[in-house]
Amino acid sequence: MARVAVASCVGTTIEYYDFFIYGTAAALVFPTLFFPALGSTAGVVASFATFAVAFVARPLGAIIFGHYGDLLGRKKTLVTTLFLMGGSTVAIGLLPTAETIGVLAPIVLVLLRFAQGLAVGGEWAGANLLAVEYAPVEKRGFYAVFPQLGPAFAFALSSTTFLVSDIALGTDGAFLDYGWRIPFIFSGALVLVGLYIRMSIEETPVFAAEQANRAQAAPRSRTPFLDVIKTQPKEILLSAGLMAVPFAFFYMGTAYLTAYGTEGIGLERRTVLSLGIVAALVLAAATLLGGWLSDRVGRRPVILASSVAALGWAFVLFPLLDQGTGTAFAIGLVGTLSIFGIAFGPVGAFLPELFETRFRYTGAGTGYNLGGLLGGAIPPLLAPGLTADFGSMAVGVMLAVLAAISILSTLALSERSKIPA
């Protein structure tokens, strides 16, 4: 179980590191390098539009890789997603900018970002099933936290690599010329580590038992996506609704607030990146707490508490940030990611528990990544325009609406924490 926990955590850390360094670069350098003709605000919007492309790809990735994960196994599929993510990320690090190849640069950037989205869309469910399908029932929430820690560690690692690159190069010119590429190219080494760890674990016992049952039973459908759509459509849609505000808080915190801190309130880039590292460590602690609590009081109460807190925080966040100080920014960033972490801990077990084993990879992954499209793609894309046209409080209203969706969706789902996988 310890080996599985480590493997699931390391794998998701590497996958999400690749995914997040794009968000950091989209906030700090991509508007200048790939959209120089659009100006400041429009360049940021265009940059976050390419960031959002991955969220469009994520449900498709969940369906594609969920199909193979439900039919061929969790382990083989996760090795494939890691290859795809690593290759796409290194390619972004080697991509010429608009100054060199013109309009082709943002086009290729979008295609590579789409490939990243496919990979991470297939990653989450498989990594969580490694933990959930190995863990004893009474500790399923705790062990399912380990893959959930990947985003926190990845955000810290992403901020650290950008910060080190910035400090080592010393000037904005060097950072914009080639320094931003270092975190992307560094991904190649991390992928090799992840592949070694993932190849060292066995297929989950729950999936192995499902394969044995298939071999002995009459021929069954080999289309997990169609099966789960026919059998549990409500759970997919409600899972997406549940994830609306957690995704919104996470990507607003890790991507949009990075841009808001540097461009909106004028903080130094190094200050914003340093605070990101601190916030990521707090996020890891909140995620652990949420998962631990979910084994004791249930998944739904913990997720509901987080969503209710998000509803109130949505109206506090931007008035706090608009004070324009490093302290206010730090409180806003840490508070946002802490609320997310409390919900994210239990989600790792809660969503897989909703679905039957035969299409669990597809069902949990599709619901989760549809939530990513709703909460992860739309808010960072709309936020710069809302802030420019109506003020920052309009972003708070948008986040509050997403929190209400999450609350209602969670209330409509059933608690299954004591049911065997």
Sequence and secondary structure as in RCSB ss.txt:
>XXXX:A:sequence
MARVAVASCVGTTIEYYDFFIYGTAAALVFPTLFFPALGSTAGVVASFATFAVAFVARPLGAIIFGHYGDLLGRK
KTLVTTLFLMGGSTVAIGLLPTAETIGVLAPIVLVLLRFAQGLAVGGEWAGANLLAVEYAPVEKRGFYAVFPQLG
PAFAFALSSTTFLVSDIALGTDGAFLDYGWRIPFIFSGALVLVGLYIRMSIEETPVFAAEQANRAQAAPRSRTPF
LDVIKTQPKEILLSAGLMAVPFAFFYMGTAYLTAYGTEGIGLERRTVLSLGIVAALVLAAATLLGGWLSDRVGRR
PVILASSVAALGWAFVLFPLLDQGTGTAFAIGLVGTLSIFGIAFGPVGAFLPELFETRFRYTGAGTGYNLGGLLG
GAIPPLLAPGLTADFGSMAVGVMLAVLAAISILSTLALSERSKIPA
>XXXX:A:secstr
 HHHHHHHHHHHHHHHHHHHHHHHHHHHTHHHHH GGG HHHHHHHHHHHHHHHHHHHHHHHHHHHHHHHHT HH
HHHHHHHHHHHHHHHHHHT   HHHHTTHHHHHHHHHHHHHHHHHHHHHHHHHHHHHTTS GGGHHHHTHHHHHH
HHHHHHHHHHHHHHHHHHH SHHHIIIIITHHHHHHHHHHHHHHHHHHHTS   HHHHHHHHHHHHSS   S HH
HHHHHH HHHHHHHHHHTHHHHHHHHIIIIIHHHIIIIIS   HHHHHHHHHHHHHHHHHHHHHHHHHHHHH HH
HHHHHHHHHHHHHHHHHHHHHTT  HHHHHHHHHHHHHHHHHHHHHHHHHHHHTS GGGHHHHHHHHHHHHHIII
IIHHHHHHHHHHHHH THHHHHHHHHHHHHHHHHHHHS   TTS  
